Structures are given as C-alpha cells and as structure tokens.
Amino acid sequence: MRVLVVQNYDNTGLGQVGAALAEAGADLDLRLPYKGDPLPDDAAGHDAMIVLGGGQNALADDEYPYFPALLELTRDFADKDRAVLGICLGSQLVARAFGGENRIGGAN
C-alpha cells in the first residue's frame, strides 16, 4: 500500500497513525508543499492520502498557494475511490474540497 502524506506545517508528523502504517507495511510518500515540495498531479501511484494539520487558516489560499491544488487532488483521490484522511487542518481542507463551509472563529 502506497500512501501519500501531505504535511502542512513543521512538527506535525503522523504520530500514532504513522506507527499503524509502519506496522501495516505501508510505503509512505511524504510531501511538504509548504516548503515547496510539488504535489502529485493526480492519485495515480497511490492507494490513499493523509492530509495533516497545521497552524494555517484553511481558507488562506493567498498565503498557501498550494491549497487549491491540494483540494483538487483530494477530489481526484475520492473520484478514484481511494481513501482520504484529514487530521485537524487536513480535515478542514478535505471538507472544503467537497463544498463544506469553513468559518474563521475567534476566542472570547
């Protein structure tokens, strides 16, 4: 099983998910697009994708210009019936890819 892992921020690794993937013998393709790593054009060559968290705002396309391509890639994985897991920011981006509404909140 080959899994694309999209890390969006420093120090936001796979943690226990990584341990489970290692135990399952998964081959991980780690991409750091926030550091300039290119994202794949499509889901070809991967069985699943994990989109990790980060401190970014899920709507911050101007600051993180790879977000739109990541949303398109997420849809391509789903269209090809391949699993997608979003964690924290990743879940917000996955929701956004499928028309979910993300709102910017504030602390009171």
BELJOKA-V284532 format. One record per backbone hydrogen bond with DSSP energy under -1.0 kcal/mol. NH is the residue of the N-H (numbers start at 1). CO is the residue of the C=O. Records with the same first field share a line. If there is no record, write none. Layout:
# BELJOKA-V284532
NH->CO / CO
This chain:
# BELJOKA-V284532
3->27
4->48
5->29
6->50
7->31
17->14
19->15
20->16
21->17
22->18
23->19
24->20
25->22
26->21
27->1
29->3
31->5
35->32
36->33
37->32
46->43
47->2
48->2
49->83
50->4
51->85
52->6
60->57
61->59
64->60
67->64
70->66
71->67
72->68
73->69
74->70
75->71
76->72
77->73
78->74
79->75
80->76
81->78
82->77
85->49
87->51
90->87
92->88
93->89
94->90
95->91
96->92
97->93
99->96
100->95
